Amino acid sequence: MTKVQTDPDPETALLASAGGEAGVLATSGGGGRYGVAKWVARRLALSVVVLFLVSIVVFVATQALPSDPAEAILGRDATPQRVAALTEQLNLDKPMLEQYTSWLGGVLTGDLGDSLAAQRPVADEIGSAFVNSIALLICCAIVLLPLAIGFGAWSAMRRDSFGDRGGLGAALLVGAIPDFVIGIVMTILLATNVFKVLPAVALFPDGSSPFSHPDALVLPTLTLVIASMPYLYRLSRASMIEILESDYVQMARLKGVSSKRIMVRHALPNALVPTIQASALVLSLLLSGVVVIEFLFRFPGLGSELAESVSNRDLPMIQTITLIYAAVIVLLNLIADLLTVMVSPRLRGELK
């Protein structure tokens, strides 16, 4: 039996003596701050490298688009002379390496260039759209994470019951439906003839906060939550079942520890580790869904701007928005890794 330090809580000592992961987490000391700081520094450096590689891929991919941006701006009736003049004005006639270094230098200094279609700075074009998309993502996270984790824990505690089987069946069914189909169904149910309680499109003045128009956020948020719920719910349920079937939880039950205390003090914290990583993945996938959902509901976010920029062959806008998406995904994964270390003393100990 593993020797543990004396703990005033007999349940903690019991679980630790069982040799389970919860015992390790409950009794191991926290890792040194220096080790955690070094790990964070390494992760930040790796994130910078990833974003640099992404910037190369994004730039090369946008340069490989089949149509000419100058022709897309001037239209099909433009003369070759006008197209050539605009191409030179936009510096599109320079070598690709020179264009890339110029663009990357502008990104590093905060100069994102000018939109080819709007002839305005990219930062001015996407400023409010970025805020709107982040607001939508935050609303989805606030609703999705506690709902999926809580329902997954509830379902695991009632494994093989009617409610558990019904939840799994519903998750499999909803998970097979594309995002835009869910959005259309929600629009029919809540914004048209069935229950006309919400606006079918998200229309609010430019520059105003989306939180000042909460009714415009409901349908996009609801659609994204429903589309993302099945994966996180099933993973949370599976993680909780694995913890509840572990040896140390079974021993705790034999010793008379209440199910509620086992769940709150020991099972749920251990199940959070894989759930945190899955949450980062789900939120990252939400960004890809946001493009479709924003276009469907005419939500003025980065997804709508990206769709419009692609149709206009607006290279600076496409490059900047794609790089922002990549940066958000890298940031979400970095936060998830940091939270995993924070909730797991054993991992902190390994970083000493």
Summary of the structure (lengths in Angstrom):
residues: 352
radius of gyration: 25.3
end to end distance: 25.4
largest distance: 86.4
contacts: 1114
relative contact order: 0.16
helix: 75%
strand: 1%
